[in-house]
Amino acid sequence: MQEGDENILILKGVCKEFPGVKALNEVDFALRKGEVHALVGENGAGKSTLMKILSGAYTKDNGIIEFDGKEVEISSPRTSEKLGIAIIYQELNLINRISVAENVFLGRAPKKNGVIQWKKMDKDAKALFNSFDIEMDVTKCARDFSIAQQQIIEIIKAVSINARVVIMDEPTSSLTENETKILFRIIRSLKAKGISIIFITHRLDEVFEISDRLTVLRDGCYIGTKDVKDTTKSELIKMMIGRELKQQFPQRNVQIGEECFRVEHISDGNKVKDVSFCVHKGEVLGFAGLVGAGRTETMRLIFGADKKSSGKMYINDKEVRINHPRQSVLERIGFVTENRKEEGLFLKLPVRNNIVAVAIDKIKTFKILNFNKERSICDKYIRDLKINTPSINQAVVFLSGGNQQKVVLAKWLLSDSEVMILDEPTRGIDVGAKREIFEIINELAAQGKAIIFISSEMEEILGVSDRIIVMHEGEIAGEVQKENFSERIITEYAFGGA
């Protein structure tokens, strides 16, 4: 066996159970020295649980973990760090108000006679970034950098503890295409230094671009490991969902009706500049553009989450004045927010409370909460949307990302919204759950709802929309009709071209 083929990490028969859920069942996994190994599977497949066991956040119930040829017990994050395992979560763990250098050496600052050597810390941090040909002002606060740059800081922090295994959980979910290329360059540089990478992503194209091998989990079980070069995308999807996904975007044959919702000259005086558009009943209007183009900011103004400086809105040709989300709900505008964990859900509350959150009147009888009604309604949405939860009383925080997103959708479906804004509704969820969400969008359109669909994934925006508006630097750069859909045209508009 060549040195590059030696395993740095082996898991055998690893099990983990939570109340009502068998998260991992006899899972095997092997990571070679200096390889990029993709860990893929649907939401709830067990990927995050497995990584939390490796990071010391959870302890396994059964099974064996071997690191560099020796059996180990990972009982805490400190144990994991001492072994040389570093994890970079999707939600970054930097302290925004301290410098880059302080973040890199947090808890490990160089000292002399008990006093921190600030100049040495800055110099050492700078040297680490230079070793990867990255220009970074290590004296500036972490909050002064973009999400992509903060991601890089996390990677350098991992390298600084002499990590031999770096786990990356959805590292590209908030990155632009160009930022993703920079990240991949750093990953290849880590690989060249003999560092092993476990790469978790739902973007299957990335698996084939950056990974050497892939391992698939499904329903907490190990399905198989393959060399990427010997695998096709359709084979991978079949391994992930247990069946062939013949068509990612379900066909929709909906008669688009009259205008339902119109926005005229909406602005916030900063990131959104004079935006006007309309959407019809039964239509899916796509919003494309680069990260920071102003799509989310526009939708927040419409929904009343942020204050607009100018502009008017009309529903069924009647002007509506919205200055607060409560008014949007009353006017039957729904908003599936991009940030479901912070803005879309009450994570510590059960599924039932989240589903009825914006339509509480529907479970009242003579102004008194009717818990039988609540149970009946929640059971219906769990069944219709295939929400995988032990019960309606399960706290949402314990559901997978895809199931959390379905709970957010259920909440707004119950509200009978006439206009539905979906901001990155498939971010961080697997290919099977994506298909289910696309089917829900089709059903909403068939009911005559007006749908505004925002996505940063070109394939999605082309596959789901009836018409596409492209934004650039807070303005509408162009509008593309279905018969003219083209990746080239949308990209040109997104970069400000005409």
ROBAVO-919843 format. One line per field, with one value per residue (C-alpha): residue in three letters; x, y, z; residue number from 1. Coordinates in steps of 0.5 Angstrom, whole numbers. Each point is the difference from the previous one (the first is absolute). Layout:
<pts>
type	Ala,...
east	X,...
north	Y,...
up	Z,...
seq	NUM,...
</pts>
This chain:
<pts>
type	Met,Gln,Glu,Gly,Asp,Glu,Asn,Ile,Leu,Ile,Leu,Lys,Gly,Val,Cys,Lys,Glu,Phe,Pro,Gly,Val,Lys,Ala,Leu,Asn,Glu,Val,Asp,Phe,Ala,Leu,Arg,Lys,Gly,Glu,Val,His,Ala,Leu,Val,Gly,Glu,Asn,Gly,Ala,Gly,Lys,Ser,Thr,Leu,Met,Lys,Ile,Leu,Ser,Gly,Ala,Tyr,Thr,Lys,Asp,Asn,Gly,Ile,Ile,Glu,Phe,Asp,Gly,Lys,Glu,Val,Glu,Ile,Ser,Ser,Pro,Arg,Thr,Ser,Glu,Lys,Leu,Gly,Ile,Ala,Ile,Ile,Tyr,Gln,Glu,Leu,Asn,Leu,Ile,Asn,Arg,Ile,Ser,Val,Ala,Glu,Asn,Val,Phe,Leu,Gly,Arg,Ala,Pro,Lys,Lys,Asn,Gly,Val,Ile,Gln,Trp,Lys,Lys,Met,Asp,Lys,Asp,Ala,Lys,Ala,Leu,Phe,Asn,Ser,Phe,Asp,Ile,Glu,Met,Asp,Val,Thr,Lys,Cys,Ala,Arg,Asp,Phe,Ser,Ile,Ala,Gln,Gln,Gln,Ile,Ile,Glu,Ile,Ile,Lys,Ala,Val,Ser,Ile,Asn,Ala,Arg,Val,Val,Ile,Met,Asp,Glu,Pro,Thr,Ser,Ser,Leu,Thr,Glu,Asn,Glu,Thr,Lys,Ile,Leu,Phe,Arg,Ile,Ile,Arg,Ser,Leu,Lys,Ala,Lys,Gly,Ile,Ser,Ile,Ile,Phe,Ile,Thr,His,Arg,Leu,Asp,Glu,Val,Phe,Glu,Ile,Ser,Asp,Arg,Leu,Thr,Val,Leu,Arg,Asp,Gly,Cys,Tyr,Ile,Gly,Thr,Lys,Asp,Val,Lys,Asp,Thr,Thr,Lys,Ser,Glu,Leu,Ile,Lys,Met,Met,Ile,Gly,Arg,Glu,Leu,Lys,Gln,Gln,Phe,Pro,Gln,Arg,Asn,Val,Gln,Ile,Gly,Glu,Glu,Cys,Phe,Arg,Val,Glu,His,Ile,Ser,Asp,Gly,Asn,Lys,Val,Lys,Asp,Val,Ser,Phe,Cys,Val,His,Lys,Gly,Glu,Val,Leu,Gly,Phe,Ala,Gly,Leu,Val,Gly,Ala,Gly,Arg,Thr,Glu,Thr,Met,Arg,Leu,Ile,Phe,Gly,Ala,Asp,Lys,Lys,Ser,Ser,Gly,Lys,Met,Tyr,Ile,Asn,Asp,Lys,Glu,Val,Arg,Ile,Asn,His,Pro,Arg,Gln,Ser,Val,Leu,Glu,Arg,Ile,Gly,Phe,Val,Thr,Glu,Asn,Arg,Lys,Glu,Glu,Gly,Leu,Phe,Leu,Lys,Leu,Pro,Val,Arg,Asn,Asn,Ile,Val,Ala,Val,Ala,Ile,Asp,Lys,Ile,Lys,Thr,Phe,Lys,Ile,Leu,Asn,Phe,Asn,Lys,Glu,Arg,Ser,Ile,Cys,Asp,Lys,Tyr,Ile,Arg,Asp,Leu,Lys,Ile,Asn,Thr,Pro,Ser,Ile,Asn,Gln,Ala,Val,Val,Phe,Leu,Ser,Gly,Gly,Asn,Gln,Gln,Lys,Val,Val,Leu,Ala,Lys,Trp,Leu,Leu,Ser,Asp,Ser,Glu,Val,Met,Ile,Leu,Asp,Glu,Pro,Thr,Arg,Gly,Ile,Asp,Val,Gly,Ala,Lys,Arg,Glu,Ile,Phe,Glu,Ile,Ile,Asn,Glu,Leu,Ala,Ala,Gln,Gly,Lys,Ala,Ile,Ile,Phe,Ile,Ser,Ser,Glu,Met,Glu,Glu,Ile,Leu,Gly,Val,Ser,Asp,Arg,Ile,Ile,Val,Met,His,Glu,Gly,Glu,Ile,Ala,Gly,Glu,Val,Gln,Lys,Glu,Asn,Phe,Ser,Glu,Arg,Ile,Ile,Thr,Glu,Tyr,Ala,Phe,Gly,Gly,Ala
east	0,3,0,-5,-5,1,-5,0,-7,-4,-7,-3,-7,-2,-7,-3,-7,-5,-7,-4,5,6,5,5,0,6,4,7,4,8,4,6,6,0,-7,-6,-6,-7,-5,-7,-7,-7,-2,0,4,5,6,0,-1,6,4,-2,2,7,0,-1,-7,-4,3,-2,-4,4,5,8,4,7,4,7,0,-2,-7,-2,-6,-2,-4,1,1,7,2,-2,4,6,0,0,-7,-3,-7,-3,-7,-5,-2,7,3,4,0,-2,3,7,6,1,6,-3,-5,5,4,-6,1,7,3,8,2,6,0,-7,-1,-3,5,-4,5,2,-7,-1,6,-1,-7,2,5,-5,-4,6,1,-6,1,-6,1,-4,1,0,-1,-7,-6,-3,-7,4,0,-5,-3,5,6,-2,-1,8,1,-3,4,7,-2,-1,7,3,-2,4,-7,2,-8,-4,-8,-4,-7,-4,6,-2,-8,1,6,0,3,6,1,-2,6,5,-2,1,7,1,-3,5,6,-2,0,7,2,-3,-6,-6,-7,-7,-4,-8,-4,-7,3,2,4,5,0,3,4,4,0,4,-5,-7,-4,-8,-4,-8,-4,6,3,6,-2,7,7,2,5,-3,4,-4,-7,-5,-5,-6,3,2,-7,-3,5,-3,-7,-1,-3,1,-2,-2,-2,3,-5,-7,-4,-5,-6,-3,-4,3,-6,-1,5,0,5,4,6,1,7,2,6,4,4,6,0,-6,-1,-7,-2,-6,-4,-6,-2,-6,-5,3,7,7,4,7,5,7,7,6,1,-1,-4,-6,-5,-1,0,-5,-5,1,-2,-6,-2,1,6,4,-2,-1,2,-5,-4,-7,-3,-7,-3,-6,1,-2,6,2,5,4,5,0,0,-6,-3,2,-3,-7,1,2,7,4,8,4,7,7,2,-5,4,0,-6,-5,-1,0,5,-1,-8,-3,-2,-8,2,4,-5,-6,5,-3,-7,-2,-7,-1,0,-4,-8,-3,6,3,6,-3,6,-4,0,7,2,-4,2,8,-1,-3,6,5,-3,-1,7,3,3,5,-2,-1,-6,-3,3,7,4,2,7,1,-3,5,1,-5,-6,1,-1,-6,-3,1,-3,-6,-1,-1,-4,-5,0,-3,4,-1,7,5,7,5,8,5,-5,4,7,3,-5,1,-2,-6,-3,1,-4,-6,1,0,-7,-3,2,-4,-6,0,0,-5,-4,1,5,5,7,6,6,7,6,8,0,-1,-3,-5,-2,0,-4,-5,-2,-5,3,7,2,7,3,7,2,-7,-3,-4,5,-4,-6,0,-6,-1,1,7,3,7,6,4,-5,-2,8,1,-6,3,6,-3,0,-5
north	0,7,5,4,-6,-1,2,5,-1,-6,-1,-7,-1,6,1,6,0,6,0,-3,0,-4,5,-5,-8,-3,5,-1,5,1,6,-1,5,6,-1,4,-5,2,-2,1,-2,2,5,-5,-5,1,4,5,-5,-3,6,2,-7,2,7,-2,3,-7,-6,-7,-5,-6,-1,1,6,0,6,-1,-8,1,-1,6,3,7,2,8,5,1,-8,1,6,-3,-6,5,1,6,2,6,0,4,5,3,0,6,6,6,6,-3,0,-6,-1,-1,-5,-4,-1,1,-4,-1,7,0,3,2,0,0,6,-1,1,4,1,-7,-2,5,-3,-7,1,4,-6,-5,4,1,-7,-1,6,4,7,2,6,-4,6,1,-2,-6,3,5,-6,-4,-7,-3,4,-2,-8,1,3,-7,-4,3,0,-8,0,4,-6,-5,-3,-6,-1,6,-1,5,0,4,4,3,2,7,1,3,-4,4,-1,-7,-1,4,-5,-6,2,0,-7,-2,3,-3,-7,2,0,-7,3,-4,3,-2,4,0,3,0,3,-6,3,2,-7,-2,6,0,-7,-6,-5,0,-3,-1,0,-1,-1,0,-6,-1,-1,0,3,2,3,7,-2,-6,3,3,6,-5,-6,5,2,-7,-2,6,0,-8,1,3,8,0,8,5,5,-3,3,5,2,6,5,7,4,8,4,-1,4,6,4,7,4,-3,2,0,6,-5,-7,0,5,2,-8,-1,-6,-4,-8,-3,-5,-7,2,-1,6,-1,4,-1,4,0,-1,8,2,2,-6,-1,7,1,-5,2,7,-3,-4,6,-4,7,7,2,8,0,-5,-2,-7,-3,-7,-1,7,3,4,-3,3,-4,2,-6,-8,0,4,-4,-6,3,2,-7,0,-6,1,-7,4,-2,-1,-5,-1,7,3,-6,-4,0,-6,-2,0,-7,-1,2,7,2,-3,4,6,5,-2,-1,2,-7,-4,4,-2,6,4,-6,-5,-6,-5,-6,5,2,-8,-1,6,-2,-8,2,5,-5,-6,5,3,-7,4,-6,1,-4,4,7,1,-1,6,3,1,-8,0,-1,7,-3,-2,7,4,-4,2,7,-1,-4,7,4,-5,0,8,-1,6,2,3,-5,2,-6,3,-6,-5,-6,3,-6,-5,-7,-1,-4,5,5,-4,0,8,1,-4,4,6,-3,-1,7,2,-4,3,7,2,5,-3,4,-4,2,-5,1,-7,1,-7,1,7,-2,-7,3,7,3,6,3,7,1,5,3,5,1,2,-5,-1,-4,-4,-7,-3,-8,-1,4,-3,-1,-1,5,6,-1,0,6,4,-2,3,6,-1,2
up	0,-2,5,-3,1,8,4,5,3,0,3,1,2,3,3,3,3,2,3,-5,-6,-2,-3,-1,-1,-1,-4,-4,-2,-2,-2,-3,1,-5,-3,-1,2,-1,5,-3,1,1,6,6,-3,6,-3,5,6,-3,0,7,3,-4,3,7,0,1,3,-4,3,-4,-5,-1,-2,-2,-1,-3,1,8,3,3,4,-2,7,-1,-5,3,-1,-7,-1,3,-5,-5,-3,-1,-2,-4,1,-5,5,1,8,-1,5,-4,5,0,-5,-5,4,6,-3,-3,7,5,6,-2,-1,1,7,3,8,-1,-4,-7,-6,-5,-5,0,-1,-6,-3,1,-3,-6,-1,0,-5,-4,-1,-4,-4,4,1,6,5,7,4,-2,3,-3,-1,-5,-5,-4,1,-5,3,7,-2,-2,7,3,-5,2,7,-1,-3,6,5,-5,-2,-4,-2,-1,-1,-4,1,-6,-1,-7,2,1,-5,-7,-6,0,8,-1,-5,6,5,-5,-1,7,1,-5,3,7,-4,-3,7,2,4,-1,-1,1,-4,1,-5,-4,-6,-4,-5,5,2,-7,0,6,3,-1,3,3,5,0,7,-1,6,5,-4,-4,-7,-3,-2,-7,-4,-3,-7,0,1,-3,3,-2,4,6,0,0,6,4,-1,-1,-7,-7,0,-7,0,5,-2,-1,-6,1,-4,3,-3,2,2,1,4,7,3,-2,3,-3,2,6,4,6,-1,0,-3,-4,-5,-4,-1,-3,-3,0,1,-2,2,-1,-2,3,-1,1,3,-2,2,4,7,2,-6,5,-1,7,2,-5,3,7,-2,-3,6,5,3,-2,-1,-7,-2,-6,-4,-1,0,-3,1,-5,-2,7,3,7,5,4,5,4,-1,4,-5,-6,3,1,-8,-1,-2,2,1,1,2,-2,7,2,7,2,-3,-2,6,7,1,7,-1,-3,-7,2,3,-7,-5,3,2,-5,0,7,-1,-4,6,4,2,3,1,4,-3,-2,1,-4,-6,1,0,-6,-4,1,-1,-7,-2,3,-4,-7,1,2,6,4,7,6,2,-1,7,-2,1,-7,1,0,-7,-6,-4,-6,5,4,-7,-1,7,-3,-6,4,4,-6,-3,6,-1,-7,-3,-6,-2,2,1,0,1,-1,2,-2,4,4,-2,-4,-7,2,4,-5,-5,5,1,-7,0,5,-4,-6,5,2,-7,-2,6,-4,5,-2,2,0,0,2,-1,-1,-4,-7,-2,5,-2,-7,1,5,-3,-5,-1,4,2,1,5,0,6,3,-7,-5,-6,-4,-1,-4,-3,0,-7,0,7,-1,5,-4,0,8,1,-4,3,7,-1,-2,-8,-4
seq	1,2,3,4,5,6,7,8,9,10,11,12,13,14,15,16,17,18,19,20,21,22,23,24,25,26,27,28,29,30,31,32,33,34,35,36,37,38,39,40,41,42,43,44,45,46,47,48,49,50,51,52,53,54,55,56,57,58,59,60,61,62,63,64,65,66,67,68,69,70,71,72,73,74,75,76,77,78,79,80,81,82,83,84,85,86,87,88,89,90,91,92,93,94,95,96,97,98,99,100,101,102,103,104,105,106,107,108,109,110,111,112,113,114,115,116,117,118,119,120,121,122,123,124,125,126,127,128,129,130,131,132,133,134,135,136,137,138,139,140,141,142,143,144,145,146,147,148,149,150,151,152,153,154,155,156,157,158,159,160,161,162,163,164,165,166,167,168,169,170,171,172,173,174,175,176,177,178,179,180,181,182,183,184,185,186,187,188,189,190,191,192,193,194,195,196,197,198,199,200,201,202,203,204,205,206,207,208,209,210,211,212,213,214,215,216,217,218,219,220,221,222,223,224,225,226,227,228,229,230,231,232,233,234,235,236,237,238,239,240,241,242,243,244,245,246,247,248,249,250,251,252,253,254,255,256,257,258,259,260,261,262,263,264,265,266,267,268,269,270,271,272,273,274,275,276,277,278,279,280,281,282,283,284,285,286,287,288,289,290,291,292,293,294,295,296,297,298,299,300,301,302,303,304,305,306,307,308,309,310,311,312,313,314,315,316,317,318,319,320,321,322,323,324,325,326,327,328,329,330,331,332,333,334,335,336,337,338,339,340,341,342,343,344,345,346,347,348,349,350,351,352,353,354,355,356,357,358,359,360,361,362,363,364,365,366,367,368,369,370,371,372,373,374,375,376,377,378,379,380,381,382,383,384,385,386,387,388,389,390,391,392,393,394,395,396,397,398,399,400,401,402,403,404,405,406,407,408,409,410,411,412,413,414,415,416,417,418,419,420,421,422,423,424,425,426,427,428,429,430,431,432,433,434,435,436,437,438,439,440,441,442,443,444,445,446,447,448,449,450,451,452,453,454,455,456,457,458,459,460,461,462,463,464,465,466,467,468,469,470,471,472,473,474,475,476,477,478,479,480,481,482,483,484,485,486,487,488,489,490,491,492,493,494,495,496,497,498
</pts>
